[in-house]
Amino acid sequence: MAISFSKLSNSSLRDQIAGKIKEAILNNSLRPGDRLVERKLAAQFGVSLTVVREGLIILEVEGFVVKKTNSSTYVTKLSLQEVEKAFALRRVLEGYAMELAVRSATAEQIESLEKAYLDMIDAAAHGNLDLFLQKDYEWHEAIWCLACNEYLFAALRRLILPLFAFAAIRIHAGSPLDLLADANRHQPLLDAIKSRDVKACHAALNHVTEEWLGVLRAWEYKNPDASHSALSLPALAIPDKA
């Protein structure tokens, strides 16, 4: 990990640490697969191991880092095999969530889902990448909520957040994505839910996931050994310790 973090002070340290590491991930100073050494991070930030671990937990929940079985933490990196497995399971779980949503969603809830879709379109049209990614994820999460199954929601969140985080990492690193075209991919899903057509939901989801598999293959696996130039972090605007 060829990057140096400045020491931190003030309250909400775990959030600041999580934000700083996330910034380093998104600006490609930290690459997918890089190991995050807790003791080294604690020394660089000038905080306790506990605070660093709490910050890494936030990033793990958001999908940007993963803790391996040997307890080491790494920036999220998905192999082609892992992506294929994740998308195969996503088709099943998210398809089931959409099926439940179709059967139980009220007209008001579907109207709210349509508004969220338009917010995503607006973010894409204005080229606001971070807002688009946020609205994209929130749209899918809204569907899971409509399924009214907390176990299904938790499983989808754990499965899909790393996929969204990994996509965000790749886009910020320069992988091309037409935001408006990607936003428009959600239209058939929305139409199927609005028409309460379970079969159409599954067909639309299969089409969207297959397209995204193609995008990820083109990004990550066409040239997986591309060169990398580390970027430095901007200074934190945080007051010194008293």
Backbone as CSV, one residue per row, in Angstrom:
resi,resn,N_x,N_y,N_z,CA_x,CA_y,CA_z,C_x,C_y,C_z
1,MET,0.856,-1.192,0.000,0.000,0.000,0.000,0.886,1.233,0.000
2,ALA,1.119,1.808,-1.172,2.032,2.946,-1.310,1.279,4.257,-1.183
3,ILE,0.802,4.549,0.034,0.074,5.784,0.261,0.236,6.170,1.716
4,SER,0.326,7.464,1.980,0.511,7.952,3.341,-0.659,8.847,3.727
5,PHE,-1.278,8.557,4.887,-2.385,9.346,5.380,-1.904,10.303,6.466
6,SER,-2.506,11.490,6.535,-2.168,12.453,7.576,-2.955,12.152,8.841
7,LYS,-2.439,12.614,9.990,-3.095,12.368,11.267,-4.405,13.140,11.364
8,LEU,-5.324,12.582,12.136,-6.645,13.173,12.294,-6.885,13.605,13.729
9,SER,-7.825,14.521,13.891,-8.283,14.898,15.226,-9.740,15.281,15.108
10,ASN,-10.357,15.634,16.236,-11.746,16.039,16.275,-12.662,14.823,16.410
11,SER,-14.000,15.086,16.451,-14.976,14.027,16.670,-15.286,13.284,15.378
12,SER,-16.082,12.215,15.522,-16.496,11.397,14.379,-15.298,10.875,13.604
13,LEU,-14.290,10.422,14.313,-13.068,9.965,13.645,-13.323,8.780,12.726
14,ARG,-14.191,7.881,13.160,-14.412,6.700,12.321,-15.003,7.097,10.974
15,ASP,-15.906,8.114,10.975,-16.490,8.573,9.721,-15.446,9.268,8.851
16,GLN,-14.567,10.046,9.483,-13.514,10.725,8.724,-12.537,9.727,8.123
17,ILE,-12.188,8.712,8.898,-11.275,7.686,8.405,-11.910,6.934,7.247
18,ALA,-13.164,6.542,7.426,-13.872,5.853,6.349,-13.926,6.728,5.098
19,GLY,-14.228,8.011,5.277,-14.311,8.924,4.140,-12.984,9.108,3.440
20,LYS,-11.917,9.197,4.241,-10.591,9.410,3.664,-10.118,8.187,2.878
21,ILE,-10.352,7.014,3.446,-9.952,5.786,2.748,-10.807,5.597,1.498
22,LYS,-12.096,5.889,1.612,-12.989,5.779,0.449,-12.534,6.724,-0.655
23,GLU,-12.139,7.934,-0.281,-11.634,8.900,-1.259,-10.399,8.352,-1.956
24,ALA,-9.506,7.720,-1.187,-8.286,7.147,-1.765,-8.624,6.001,-2.711
25,ILE,-9.661,5.242,-2.382,-10.090,4.145,-3.255,-10.648,4.702,-4.560
26,LEU,-11.494,5.717,-4.454,-12.153,6.246,-5.639,-11.214,7.063,-6.528
27,ASN,-10.173,7.675,-5.929,-9.240,8.404,-6.799,-8.079,7.508,-7.258
28,ASN,-8.208,6.204,-6.944,-7.275,5.186,-7.439,-5.910,5.230,-6.775
29,SER,-5.806,5.936,-5.620,-4.572,5.857,-4.846,-4.458,4.485,-4.192
30,LEU,-5.598,3.949,-3.812,-5.684,2.567,-3.356,-6.389,1.766,-4.439
31,ARG,-5.781,0.672,-4.846,-6.318,-0.106,-5.952,-7.118,-1.295,-5.449
32,PRO,-8.037,-1.810,-6.266,-8.730,-3.039,-5.913,-7.737,-4.142,-5.568
33,GLY,-7.958,-4.774,-4.423,-7.074,-5.848,-3.981,-5.988,-5.405,-3.028
34,ASP,-5.774,-4.085,-2.868,-4.761,-3.600,-1.931,-5.147,-3.973,-0.495
35,ARG,-4.148,-4.370,0.274,-4.383,-4.725,1.676,-4.327,-3.469,2.544
36,LEU,-5.241,-3.368,3.486,-5.277,-2.255,4.430,-4.805,-2.768,5.791
37,VAL,-3.641,-2.296,6.216,-3.037,-2.751,7.474,-3.494,-1.825,8.595
38,GLU,-4.240,-2.360,9.534,-4.869,-1.542,10.565,-3.857,-0.770,11.403
39,ARG,-2.788,-1.412,11.805,-1.789,-0.731,12.648,-1.119,0.415,11.893
40,LYS,-0.844,0.208,10.637,-0.227,1.258,9.840,-1.196,2.426,9.669
41,LEU,-2.456,2.134,9.423,-3.455,3.182,9.289,-3.616,3.958,10.591
42,ALA,-3.627,3.236,11.712,-3.768,3.891,13.022,-2.613,4.851,13.268
43,ALA,-1.392,4.424,12.903,-0.223,5.289,13.091,-0.293,6.518,12.182
44,GLN,-0.713,6.322,10.943,-0.783,7.440,9.996,-1.843,8.451,10.402
45,PHE,-2.989,7.964,10.849,-4.072,8.865,11.242,-3.893,9.408,12.662
46,GLY,-3.036,8.760,13.440,-2.846,9.181,14.822,-4.027,8.851,15.714
47,VAL,-4.629,7.675,15.474,-5.798,7.257,16.247,-5.588,5.825,16.735
48,SER,-6.550,5.332,17.512,-6.450,3.975,18.040,-6.848,2.942,16.990
49,LEU,-6.440,1.703,17.240,-6.835,0.601,16.359,-8.351,0.455,16.322
50,THR,-8.978,0.696,17.456,-10.440,0.552,17.540,-11.138,1.488,16.569
51,VAL,-10.671,2.739,16.521,-11.291,3.715,15.630,-11.073,3.317,14.167
52,VAL,-9.882,2.848,13.844,-9.608,2.403,12.480,-10.520,1.245,12.105
53,ARG,-10.664,0.295,13.025,-11.528,-0.859,12.744,-12.974,-0.433,12.539
54,GLU,-13.417,0.556,13.313,-14.779,1.060,13.145,-14.953,1.726,11.779
55,GLY,-13.927,2.456,11.337,-13.972,3.071,10.019,-14.015,2.032,8.916
56,LEU,-13.252,0.956,9.074,-13.238,-0.105,8.071,-14.560,-0.860,8.045
57,ILE,-15.211,-0.962,9.184,-16.534,-1.600,9.230,-17.529,-0.809,8.391
58,ILE,-17.454,0.526,8.490,-18.329,1.379,7.672,-18.102,1.090,6.194
59,LEU,-16.843,0.999,5.793,-16.521,0.749,4.391,-16.921,-0.660,3.967
60,GLU,-16.830,-1.610,4.890,-17.252,-2.976,4.582,-18.763,-3.023,4.344
61,VAL,-19.505,-2.315,5.174,-20.960,-2.246,5.010,-21.314,-1.618,3.667
62,GLU,-20.536,-0.624,3.242,-20.785,0.063,1.968,-20.266,-0.730,0.774
63,GLY,-19.507,-1.796,1.034,-19.031,-2.653,-0.039,-17.676,-2.305,-0.606
64,PHE,-17.006,-1.279,-0.046,-15.737,-0.836,-0.611,-14.537,-1.650,-0.141
65,VAL,-14.658,-2.339,0.971,-13.593,-3.219,1.429,-14.213,-4.548,1.825
66,VAL,-13.374,-5.566,1.878,-13.830,-6.889,2.277,-12.828,-7.474,3.255
67,LYS,-13.332,-8.128,4.288,-12.462,-8.770,5.264,-12.362,-10.250,4.913
68,LYS,-11.148,-10.709,4.659,-10.919,-12.091,4.283,-10.939,-12.990,5.515
69,THR,-10.910,-14.293,5.272,-11.007,-15.254,6.360,-9.827,-15.180,7.323
70,ASN,-8.686,-14.665,6.871,-7.529,-14.540,7.761,-7.528,-13.223,8.532
71,SER,-8.672,-12.504,8.461,-8.908,-11.258,9.199,-8.264,-10.033,8.558
72,SER,-7.519,-10.197,7.472,-6.963,-9.044,6.778,-8.066,-8.357,5.966
73,THR,-7.935,-7.040,5.777,-8.927,-6.266,5.045,-8.329,-5.775,3.731
74,TYR,-9.100,-5.878,2.668,-8.624,-5.507,1.334,-9.651,-4.619,0.636
75,VAL,-9.163,-3.753,-0.256,-10.056,-3.004,-1.126,-10.786,-4.005,-2.009
76,THR,-12.080,-3.806,-2.162,-12.903,-4.750,-2.912,-12.357,-4.980,-4.322
77,LYS,-12.160,-6.242,-4.635,-11.748,-6.641,-5.977,-12.477,-7.938,-6.302
78,LEU,-13.140,-7.958,-7.432,-13.918,-9.123,-7.823,-13.302,-9.774,-9.055
79,SER,-13.064,-11.061,-8.953,-12.581,-11.792,-10.117,-13.752,-12.040,-11.064
80,LEU,-13.452,-12.437,-12.287,-14.506,-12.725,-13.250,-15.417,-13.828,-12.719
81,GLN,-14.819,-14.833,-12.103,-15.624,-15.929,-11.556,-16.548,-15.434,-10.442
82,GLU,-16.044,-14.546,-9.587,-16.864,-13.994,-8.506,-18.007,-13.141,-9.051
83,VAL,-17.709,-12.363,-10.084,-18.746,-11.534,-10.705,-19.840,-12.413,-11.302
84,GLU,-19.434,-13.454,-12.015,-20.411,-14.360,-12.623,-21.292,-15.004,-11.555
85,LYS,-20.691,-15.453,-10.459,-21.454,-16.078,-9.384,-22.419,-15.079,-8.745
86,ALA,-21.931,-13.863,-8.510,-22.759,-12.835,-7.876,-23.961,-12.495,-8.742
87,PHE,-23.743,-12.359,-10.042,-24.849,-12.007,-10.927,-25.836,-13.154,-11.092
88,ALA,-25.343,-14.387,-11.058,-26.256,-15.531,-11.126,-27.190,-15.537,-9.917
89,LEU,-26.639,-15.266,-8.746,-27.459,-15.216,-7.539,-28.337,-13.974,-7.529
90,ARG,-27.809,-12.872,-8.058,-28.598,-11.640,-8.102,-29.875,-11.835,-8.910
91,ARG,-29.767,-12.540,-10.030,-30.958,-12.777,-10.846,-32.053,-13.467,-10.035
92,VAL,-31.643,-14.431,-9.222,-32.616,-15.187,-8.431,-33.214,-14.318,-7.321
93,LEU,-32.341,-13.703,-6.511,-32.812,-12.963,-5.336,-33.545,-11.680,-5.718
94,GLU,-32.966,-10.904,-6.638,-33.627,-9.655,-7.001,-34.881,-9.932,-7.834
95,GLY,-34.854,-11.011,-8.608,-36.057,-11.391,-9.337,-37.192,-11.734,-8.388
96,TYR,-36.856,-12.419,-7.296,-37.862,-12.755,-6.292,-38.376,-11.497,-5.604
97,ALA,-37.466,-10.562,-5.306,-37.867,-9.300,-4.676,-38.825,-8.523,-5.583
98,MET,-38.532,-8.484,-6.875,-39.413,-7.789,-7.805,-40.767,-8.477,-7.912
99,GLU,-40.741,-9.800,-7.871,-41.991,-10.553,-7.911,-42.873,-10.204,-6.715
100,LEU,-42.263,-10.156,-5.534,-43.009,-9.781,-4.327,-43.494,-8.340,-4.408
101,ALA,-42.641,-7.454,-4.945,-43.015,-6.050,-5.069,-44.214,-5.887,-6.005
102,VAL,-44.198,-6.604,-7.111,-45.303,-6.540,-8.073,-46.616,-6.920,-7.406
103,ARG,-46.561,-7.919,-6.546,-47.784,-8.447,-5.948,-48.294,-7.632,-4.772
104,SER,-47.389,-6.874,-4.118,-47.813,-6.212,-2.880,-47.734,-4.686,-2.906
105,ALA,-47.023,-4.096,-3.866,-46.822,-2.650,-3.873,-48.129,-1.909,-4.125
106,THR,-48.311,-0.834,-3.394,-49.475,0.020,-3.598,-49.211,0.973,-4.766
107,ALA,-50.261,1.597,-5.251,-50.115,2.563,-6.332,-49.216,3.723,-5.910
108,GLU,-49.332,4.128,-4.652,-48.502,5.214,-4.129,-47.025,4.812,-4.099
109,GLN,-46.749,3.575,-3.716,-45.367,3.099,-3.672,-44.768,3.017,-5.074
110,ILE,-45.555,2.581,-6.028,-45.066,2.514,-7.408,-44.820,3.915,-7.955
111,GLU,-45.671,4.851,-7.585,-45.460,6.242,-7.994,-44.160,6.792,-7.410
112,SER,-43.857,6.427,-6.149,-42.616,6.843,-5.511,-41.415,6.222,-6.223
113,LEU,-41.563,4.975,-6.647,-40.491,4.290,-7.367,-40.238,4.972,-8.714
114,GLU,-41.303,5.413,-9.353,-41.155,6.110,-10.629,-40.460,7.453,-10.435
115,LYS,-40.775,8.153,-9.364,-40.110,9.423,-9.065,-38.614,9.205,-8.825
116,ALA,-38.284,8.125,-8.101,-36.875,7.811,-7.848,-36.143,7.505,-9.151
117,TYR,-36.849,6.881,-10.076,-36.259,6.607,-11.394,-35.972,7.909,-12.136
118,LEU,-36.898,8.840,-12.071,-36.699,10.134,-12.732,-35.555,10.923,-12.097
119,ASP,-35.385,10.777,-10.784,-34.244,11.407,-10.114,-32.928,10.825,-10.633
120,MET,-32.927,9.519,-10.877,-31.737,8.867,-11.422,-31.444,9.377,-12.829
121,ILE,-32.495,9.497,-13.644,-32.347,10.020,-15.000,-31.789,11.433,-14.966
122,ASP,-32.292,12.250,-14.046,-31.849,13.636,-13.946,-30.362,13.720,-13.582
123,ALA,-29.938,12.883,-12.619,-28.525,12.860,-12.232,-27.650,12.438,-13.406
124,ALA,-28.116,11.454,-14.170,-27.355,10.992,-15.334,-27.278,12.071,-16.400
125,ALA,-28.396,12.744,-16.649,-28.439,13.774,-17.683,-27.508,14.936,-17.368
126,HIS,-27.312,15.196,-16.070,-26.416,16.282,-15.659,-24.970,15.804,-15.461
127,GLY,-24.727,14.534,-15.736,-23.370,14.011,-15.620,-22.837,13.962,-14.210
128,ASN,-23.743,13.924,-13.228,-23.334,13.879,-11.822,-23.113,12.424,-11.421
129,LEU,-21.880,11.951,-11.567,-21.569,10.542,-11.382,-21.914,10.040,-9.991
130,ASP,-21.423,10.724,-8.959,-21.644,10.237,-7.596,-23.127,10.227,-7.242
131,LEU,-23.856,11.254,-7.644,-25.292,11.291,-7.367,-26.013,10.209,-8.153
132,PHE,-25.587,9.992,-9.392,-26.201,8.935,-10.193,-26.024,7.568,-9.534
133,LEU,-24.800,7.266,-9.104,-24.547,5.982,-8.457,-25.388,5.827,-7.197
134,GLN,-25.520,6.908,-6.450,-26.345,6.884,-5.239,-27.806,6.614,-5.587
135,LYS,-28.334,7.335,-6.587,-29.740,7.170,-6.973,-30.002,5.798,-7.574
136,ASP,-29.031,5.293,-8.306,-29.149,3.953,-8.896,-29.316,2.908,-7.795
137,TYR,-28.407,2.944,-6.817,-28.497,1.972,-5.732,-29.794,2.145,-4.935
138,GLU,-30.154,3.389,-4.642,-31.365,3.650,-3.865,-32.605,3.138,-4.584
139,TRP,-32.602,3.199,-5.920,-33.749,2.703,-6.680,-33.923,1.199,-6.499
140,HIS,-32.817,0.477,-6.602,-32.883,-0.969,-6.397,-33.284,-1.288,-4.958
141,GLU,-32.715,-0.560,-4.016,-33.024,-0.802,-2.615,-34.514,-0.548,-2.326
142,ALA,-35.088,0.431,-3.008,-36.515,0.725,-2.824,-37.372,-0.472,-3.240
143,ILE,-36.954,-1.168,-4.291,-37.682,-2.360,-4.730,-37.581,-3.453,-3.680
144,TRP,-36.372,-3.627,-3.123,-36.219,-4.654,-2.096,-37.106,-4.360,-0.895
145,CYS,-37.239,-3.075,-0.565,-38.107,-2.687,0.558,-39.555,-3.067,0.280
146,LEU,-39.977,-2.911,-0.974,-41.351,-3.235,-1.335,-41.648,-4.723,-1.185
147,ALA,-40.599,-5.553,-1.202,-40.788,-6.992,-1.039,-41.219,-7.351,0.382
148,CYS,-40.973,-6.443,1.338,-41.386,-6.630,2.740,-40.836,-7.929,3.330
149,ASN,-39.574,-8.199,3.066,-38.910,-9.387,3.602,-37.512,-8.969,4.047
150,GLU,-37.332,-8.791,5.356,-36.063,-8.268,5.858,-34.885,-9.198,5.606
151,TYR,-35.155,-10.506,5.525,-34.070,-11.449,5.258,-33.619,-11.338,3.804
152,LEU,-34.573,-11.187,2.913,-34.251,-10.998,1.496,-33.519,-9.680,1.293
153,PHE,-33.982,-8.631,1.975,-33.334,-7.319,1.879,-31.874,-7.409,2.317
154,ALA,-31.628,-8.056,3.457,-30.264,-8.172,3.978,-29.375,-8.967,3.023
155,ALA,-29.912,-10.033,2.448,-29.133,-10.860,1.522,-28.784,-10.080,0.256
156,LEU,-29.741,-9.319,-0.261,-29.486,-8.526,-1.463,-28.474,-7.423,-1.190
157,ARG,-28.607,-6.773,-0.054,-27.679,-5.701,0.285,-26.250,-6.234,0.380
158,ARG,-26.096,-7.355,1.038,-24.759,-7.940,1.205,-24.183,-8.392,-0.135
159,LEU,-25.038,-8.870,-1.017,-24.589,-9.360,-2.319,-24.268,-8.229,-3.288
160,ILE,-25.130,-7.210,-3.342,-25.071,-6.227,-4.410,-24.229,-5.002,-4.077
161,LEU,-24.130,-4.635,-2.801,-23.321,-3.470,-2.462,-21.882,-3.579,-2.970
162,PRO,-21.203,-4.726,-2.804,-19.840,-4.818,-3.359,-19.803,-4.653,-4.879
163,LEU,-20.853,-5.101,-5.579,-20.901,-4.920,-7.026,-21.001,-3.443,-7.379
164,PHE,-21.853,-2.706,-6.652,-21.979,-1.275,-6.884,-20.677,-0.555,-6.536
165,ALA,-20.070,-0.933,-5.414,-18.825,-0.290,-4.993,-17.713,-0.554,-6.009
166,PHE,-17.620,-1.782,-6.474,-16.586,-2.132,-7.439,-16.791,-1.378,-8.743
167,ALA,-18.072,-1.237,-9.164,-18.363,-0.458,-10.368,-17.963,1.002,-10.173
168,ALA,-18.258,1.556,-8.987,-17.880,2.943,-8.699,-16.371,3.122,-8.763
169,ILE,-15.641,2.158,-8.229,-14.174,2.210,-8.256,-13.673,2.238,-9.696
170,ARG,-14.228,1.363,-10.523,-13.772,1.277,-11.902,-14.123,2.544,-12.698
171,ILE,-15.330,3.082,-12.463,-15.737,4.293,-13.192,-14.841,5.463,-12.804
172,HIS,-14.590,5.624,-11.510,-13.727,6.713,-11.047,-12.304,6.545,-11.567
173,ALA,-11.903,5.302,-11.829,-10.551,5.051,-12.340,-10.460,5.302,-13.845
174,GLY,-11.594,5.622,-14.466,-11.563,5.968,-15.882,-12.269,5.007,-16.809
175,SER,-12.881,3.944,-16.263,-13.626,3.030,-17.125,-14.872,3.738,-17.655
176,PRO,-15.139,3.651,-18.952,-16.230,4.428,-19.551,-17.610,3.884,-19.196
177,LEU,-18.553,4.779,-18.959,-19.938,4.391,-18.749,-20.831,5.541,-19.199
178,ASP,-21.760,5.245,-20.081,-22.754,6.212,-20.520,-23.841,6.241,-19.448
179,LEU,-23.833,7.275,-18.606,-24.746,7.315,-17.476,-26.205,7.302,-17.913
180,LEU,-26.532,8.064,-18.927,-27.917,8.146,-19.352,-28.394,6.814,-19.940
181,ALA,-27.530,6.172,-20.704,-27.890,4.861,-21.260,-28.095,3.852,-20.141
182,ASP,-27.233,3.922,-19.116,-27.373,2.995,-17.994,-28.657,3.275,-17.219
183,ALA,-28.970,4.548,-17.019,-30.209,4.899,-16.325,-31.421,4.381,-17.094
184,ASN,-31.389,4.512,-18.419,-32.511,4.071,-19.244,-32.700,2.564,-19.240
185,ARG,-31.661,1.822,-18.830,-31.812,0.373,-18.722,-32.867,-0.012,-17.688
186,HIS,-33.142,0.899,-16.754,-34.102,0.600,-15.693,-35.557,0.761,-16.135
187,GLN,-35.775,1.400,-17.283,-37.145,1.666,-17.737,-37.974,0.383,-17.896
188,PRO,-37.442,-0.675,-18.563,-38.243,-1.897,-18.688,-38.584,-2.528,-17.342
189,LEU,-37.676,-2.418,-16.369,-37.957,-2.942,-15.030,-39.107,-2.176,-14.394
190,LEU,-39.044,-0.851,-14.504,-40.103,-0.022,-13.949,-41.436,-0.301,-14.641
191,ASP,-41.419,-0.415,-15.971,-42.650,-0.675,-16.723,-43.271,-2.005,-16.312
192,ALA,-42.423,-3.006,-16.084,-42.932,-4.322,-15.694,-43.577,-4.285,-14.316
193,ILE,-42.969,-3.523,-13.415,-43.534,-3.391,-12.069,-44.844,-2.619,-12.134
194,LYS,-44.873,-1.544,-12.914,-46.087,-0.745,-13.038,-47.234,-1.558,-13.637
195,SER,-46.918,-2.421,-14.579,-47.954,-3.247,-15.203,-48.233,-4.522,-14.404
196,ARG,-47.476,-4.706,-13.323,-47.625,-5.874,-12.433,-47.480,-7.186,-13.213
197,ASP,-46.463,-7.195,-14.048,-46.189,-8.346,-14.914,-44.929,-9.057,-14.414
198,VAL,-45.118,-10.135,-13.678,-43.995,-10.867,-13.080,-43.060,-11.411,-14.155
199,LYS,-43.623,-11.980,-15.199,-42.805,-12.553,-16.272,-41.949,-11.487,-16.928
200,ALA,-42.528,-10.324,-17.161,-41.771,-9.223,-17.772,-40.671,-8.729,-16.851
201,CYS,-40.936,-8.752,-15.533,-39.906,-8.359,-14.555,-38.684,-9.245,-14.666
202,HIS,-38.908,-10.550,-14.691,-37.787,-11.490,-14.778,-37.036,-11.322,-16.099
203,ALA,-37.774,-11.129,-17.181,-37.134,-10.960,-18.491,-36.294,-9.686,-18.520
204,ALA,-36.852,-8.607,-17.986,-36.122,-7.330,-17.976,-34.889,-7.413,-17.090
205,LEU,-35.023,-8.050,-15.934,-33.881,-8.180,-15.023,-32.787,-9.030,-15.655
206,ASN,-33.154,-10.123,-16.307,-32.158,-10.964,-16.969,-31.422,-10.181,-18.051
207,HIS,-32.153,-9.348,-18.780,-31.537,-8.543,-19.842,-30.571,-7.513,-19.257
208,VAL,-30.995,-6.825,-18.190,-30.158,-5.798,-17.563,-28.899,-6.404,-16.962
209,THR,-29.048,-7.504,-16.246,-27.874,-8.118,-15.611,-26.892,-8.647,-16.663
210,GLU,-27.414,-9.161,-17.770,-26.526,-9.648,-18.827,-25.763,-8.487,-19.465
211,GLU,-26.437,-7.348,-19.640,-25.759,-6.172,-20.176,-24.666,-5.693,-19.225
212,TRP,-24.969,-5.687,-17.916,-23.974,-5.221,-16.951,-22.799,-6.191,-16.836
213,LEU,-23.062,-7.468,-17.002,-21.955,-8.427,-17.049,-21.022,-8.099,-18.205
214,GLY,-21.604,-7.728,-19.329,-20.790,-7.341,-20.474,-19.962,-6.107,-20.197
215,VAL,-20.560,-5.135,-19.499,-19.836,-3.912,-19.140,-18.651,-4.241,-18.234
216,LEU,-18.891,-5.051,-17.214,-17.826,-5.393,-16.270,-16.717,-6.203,-16.941
217,ARG,-17.082,-7.089,-17.828,-16.056,-7.855,-18.552,-15.176,-6.917,-19.371
218,ALA,-15.804,-5.964,-20.040,-15.051,-5.022,-20.870,-14.131,-4.153,-20.028
219,TRP,-14.606,-3.737,-18.853,-13.802,-2.893,-17.974,-12.616,-3.630,-17.389
220,GLU,-12.938,-4.704,-16.679,-11.980,-5.275,-15.739,-11.114,-6.357,-16.333
221,TYR,-11.592,-7.019,-17.352,-10.897,-8.231,-17.771,-10.293,-8.153,-19.164
222,LYS,-10.550,-7.052,-19.861,-9.909,-6.870,-21.158,-8.432,-6.599,-20.975
223,ASN,-8.088,-5.805,-19.941,-6.695,-5.472,-19.660,-6.507,-5.372,-18.153
224,PRO,-6.550,-6.523,-17.441,-6.502,-6.488,-15.980,-5.180,-6.024,-15.411
225,ASP,-4.110,-6.013,-16.214,-2.789,-5.645,-15.700,-2.376,-4.251,-16.148
226,ALA,-3.379,-3.402,-16.371,-3.077,-2.027,-16.804,-2.233,-1.315,-15.777
227,SER,-1.361,-0.418,-16.228,-0.476,0.303,-15.321,-1.255,1.231,-14.414
228,HIS,-0.653,1.601,-13.289,-1.329,2.408,-12.275,-0.375,3.462,-11.743
229,SER,-0.872,4.677,-11.630,-0.089,5.757,-11.031,-0.770,6.202,-9.754
230,ALA,-0.083,6.095,-8.627,-0.670,6.473,-7.346,-0.895,7.970,-7.280
231,LEU,-1.980,8.346,-6.661,-2.321,9.750,-6.490,-2.257,10.110,-5.024
232,SER,-1.845,11.323,-4.727,-1.760,11.752,-3.334,-3.105,12.267,-2.860
233,LEU,-3.306,12.231,-1.557,-4.546,12.694,-0.966,-4.482,14.168,-0.641
234,PRO,-5.612,14.885,-0.790,-5.637,16.278,-0.351,-5.619,16.348,1.155
235,ALA,-5.167,17.475,1.679,-5.097,17.638,3.137,-6.483,17.742,3.724
236,LEU,-6.639,17.264,4.949,-7.916,17.345,5.646,-8.110,18.727,6.263
237,ALA,-9.307,19.231,6.149,-9.619,20.526,6.788,-10.204,20.268,8.170
238,ILE,-9.360,19.768,9.076,-9.797,19.396,10.419,-8.918,20.138,11.431
239,PRO,-9.493,20.736,12.441,-8.690,21.459,13.422,-7.753,20.552,14.191
240,ASP,-6.615,21.096,14.602,-5.649,20.326,15.383,-6.202,20.019,16.754
241,LYS,-5.587,19.025,17.414,-5.979,18.666,18.773,-5.702,19.831,19.713
242,ALA,-6.557,19.978,20.670,-6.365,21.057,21.656,-5.159,20.770,22.538
